[in-house]
Amino acid sequence: MTRREDKEAAVRRLLDTPHPSVPGDLARRAAERGSRRLDRARRLRRALWFLGLVAVTAFVVWASVARPWEVPPAETTPPLEGW
């Protein structure tokens, strides 16, 4: 027998056995778990948007105070020549 035939035989043996019983409340539990997962994802998405908004606000406040686009004043005065 080849490896493929071995696999097929194993699958056939599994399918020939009696199937396990499914709990009656399986659909309800799956729906509850799915809704919890969606709620968790929604909360995470909102938290990330909030953190992004806080980061943008902090950057705007810093930029308005520090004004990094302006040239800083010179530390020393230039020498006076020809006075």
C-alpha positions in Angstrom: 0.0 0.0 0.0 1.1 3.5 -0.7 1.1 6.3 1.7 -2.0 7.8 0.1 -3.9 4.5 0.3 -2.9 4.3 4.0 -4.3 7.7 4.6 -7.5 6.9 2.8 -7.9 3.7 4.7 -7.4 5.5 8.0 -10.1 8.1 7.0 -12.5 5.4 6.0 -12.0 3.7 9.4 -12.7 6.9 11.2 -15.9 7.5 9.1 -17.2 4.0 9.7 -17.2 4.4 13.5 -20.3 5.9 15.2 -20.3 9.6 15.3 -20.1 11.4 18.7 -23.3 13.0 19.9 -23.5 16.8 19.7 -24.6 18.8 22.7 -28.0 20.4 22.3 -26.8 23.9 23.4 -23.8 23.9 21.1 -25.3 26.6 18.8 -26.2 28.9 21.7 -22.7 28.5 23.2 -21.1 29.2 19.8 -23.2 32.3 19.4 -22.3 33.6 22.9 -18.6 33.0 22.2 -18.9 34.8 18.9 -20.6 37.8 20.4 -18.0 38.0 23.2 -15.3 37.8 20.6 -16.9 40.6 18.5 -17.3 42.8 21.7 -13.7 42.3 22.6 -12.6 43.2 19.1 -14.8 46.3 19.1 -13.4 47.4 22.5 -9.8 46.9 21.3 -10.5 48.8 18.1 -12.0 51.7 20.1 -9.1 51.7 22.5 -6.6 51.9 19.6 -8.5 54.7 18.0 -8.5 56.6 21.3 -4.8 56.0 21.8 -4.1 57.2 18.2 -6.2 60.3 18.9 -4.3 61.0 22.1 -1.0 60.6 20.3 -2.0 63.0 17.5 -3.2 65.5 20.1 0.0 65.2 22.1 2.0 65.8 19.0 0.1 68.8 17.9 0.4 70.4 21.4 4.2 69.6 21.5 4.6 71.0 18.0 2.7 74.2 18.8 4.9 74.8 22.0 8.3 73.7 20.7 7.9 75.0 17.1 10.6 72.5 15.7 10.3 74.1 12.2 11.9 77.4 13.4 15.6 77.9 13.5 16.8 78.1 17.2 18.4 81.4 18.3 22.1 81.6 18.1 23.9 80.8 21.4 26.6 83.4 20.8 26.6 86.7 19.1 28.6 87.1 16.0 31.9 89.0 16.3 31.9 92.7 15.6 34.3 93.6 12.9 35.0 97.1 11.5 33.4 99.0 14.3 
